[in-house]
Amino acid sequence: MSEENKNYLSTGDTVKSWLLTTDHKRIGILFLFSILLFFTIAAVAAALMRIELLTPQGDLVHADTYNKLFTIHGVLMVWFFLIPSIPSVLGNFVIPLMIGARDMAFPKLNLLSWYLFIIGGFFAFHAIILGGVDTGWTFYTPYSSAYSNSHVVEMALGIFIAGFGSILTGLNFIVTIQTMRAPGLTWFRLPLFIWSLFATSVILVLATPVLAITLALMSVERIWGIGIFNPKLGGDPVLFQHLFWFYSHPAVYIMILPGMGVVSEVITCFARKKIFGYYFVAFSSVAIAVVGFLVWGHHMFVSSQSIYAGMAFSILSFLVAIPSAIKVFNWTMTLYRGSISFEAPMIYVLSFIALFVIGGLTGLMLATLPVDVHVHGTYFVVAHFHYIMVGGMVTAFMGGLHYWWPKISGRMYPEKLGQLAAIIMFVGFNLTFFPQYILGYLGMPRRVHEYAPEFQIYNVLSTAGASILGVGYLLPLIYLLWSIFYGKRATANPWNATGLEWQTSSPPPKNNFHETPVVTEEPYNYPPLNEIGEITLASNEHK
Amino acid sequence: MKENSIVADQFENAQQQSEAAHLGMWTFIATEILFFGGLFLAYIVYRHFYFTEFVAASKHTEVLFGTINSIILLTSSLTMALAVHAAKENYRLQISRWLALTIFLGLAFLAVKGLEYHDDIENKLVPGAHFDPSLPAQSQIFFWLYWTMTGLHAIHVTVGLGVLSTMLLLARKEKFSANYNTPLTLAGLYWHFVDIVWLFLFALLYVISRHK
């Protein structure tokens, strides 16, 4: 193979060439494999919980073990899977490609992010092996700082370190998008995926440090034996909750905005149309990031927060629904009279929209004070955020992974299997989590391993759904790995998509482009459709 | 001058590289502000909850040490700015001199802080079982914040000294000039940030309630 034809995968295959790489594409792949590892551990914890909940009695695990299971599941899924999922894997891989750059602005810092993530993951994993943590992923004080008899500090340290990894990722994205765009690529010619990741990065940079200091204060309090969140001394545990949710609610948008970016990319490509209302979709990402910082109090409606604060937070939470709804309407309008085809990424994206609408609307119910008092701490909340986090973000991640898989691996995944897995996931997901809405509405509390017998039927349905969902996740794992070796070789632009990342070969060369591209048009400039919504002949020919 | 303005592979030119580095540092400082922000919020909340206890406690901080340290850090910001200025004017020898002086002042700050901590421990100002019994119980919250805020700040000073020492080494190798001084300028930015944080700490922990 001549030097000219080498791609980023064939430029070196030693372990060292991977562990010391500063190539954003390789770092993206390092992240992909590491987050899959954590996803698997967290999924096993979820599976154990679902098996326990098959029967009303606590027959598989003790209450203590159950507490540790949902803590492992929450901590690993939130910080070691969802937050890095689309940004650190897909974002890392495609941002420089999409903006026509050779790499991130700070390639070494990019690698450092991965090492911080791994070191943080090591501490979290170590805390689990030592015996786990039973505080839940929220670490509420004074339980976490004074009473819990588990490895809280080590787990918090893991999250603290991984948190600095994501801060550096956010910083790198902001600087890269701001300073590294190709000639002619103005802000309003940027793909919407870039806009959504820019908004995500702002949240990463401004919210994560608050989590870091909060967990540090909690840990100092635990080590020192005295602190500011413990009422014994006059401290206020609710202050911890304010600080925690000041990070953790915006973090929810870290976990959904990138997914929305994927939707905008995929839906235009498989509807063969320009996005409807580019400016609205772009600025709704910014609006979600900004307003998202002002809604944290809706987690604390029943935590002794003043009723007037509750009302303000309730109204602000309703406001976030506006930019979110704008996106959904614009995606739907993009589909209107498009030439739609149902490749796997498109199926994922359509199920994202459906599940996000359900998750979002139930979010509005939860933002309503009286309804929240009724369903607070029940499975209704669990169902709501799983519709957003799993139904939304994981689905979008799978969609994006399939969409860019030919670019990442240079191979096509098996299309029929891809479509099948997407449908299995949609069915399995709804069967798992829809019954939980009913359970919560009927009053089943979350975080319990025993429950009243009348809830059993819904729990059995949910566990059955989880098994189907498990199959849905296993399938892509198998066929994507298979396709790396045996898949059909991908062309540079298998989807006939616009966007700079499709103008270079698959997989791209180490420096992304043989010559720096120049951009002269708006994004999603798909050839016009004729009156009955078909692609005109001219563009059909090169398909 | 080529060896002095090395442009990394991913950048088109030196200007783009310098812009990226500056934006990166400012973004990092934004992160740092939010990092300290949690502590400042806690201070505001508890000062509101336990005003008289905070007033009583703040009379026990050592204002003399605090004032000396404020002067030291402010002066170090000046010498830092002079180091950057020397680079921009191409006075290469002076860069090292001003940097060395800045590092010396940083060390002096830590030394004074150490003396103060020593006195604080002797005066039973560490929250916990051995806390000064003549002070109201909630003053411990004040001192808990005092220790964590100044401790976190001291960590930042220490990191800053590490950065400045690296800059000193690079300056001795004559890496900086009017054409290329981005790392030095950004190290300066960080140092000024650490300095500004101290001014807020000084105001809140030593000065604000002294005459109430």
Interface residues (C-beta under 8 A of the other chain):
Chain A: A101 R102 D103 M104 A105 F106 P107 L109 I167 L171 N172 I174 V175 T176 Q178 T179 M180 V205 L206 A207 T208 P209 V210 A212 I213 T214 L217 V220 W224 G225 I226 G227 I228 L233 G234 G235 D236 L239 L243 N511 T516
Chain B: A8 D9 Q10 F11 E12 Q16 E19 A20 L23 G24 T27 F28 A30 T31 E32 L34 F35 F36 G37 G38 L39 L41 A42 V45 Y46 F49 Y50 P127 G128 A137 Q138 Q140 I141 W144 L145 T148
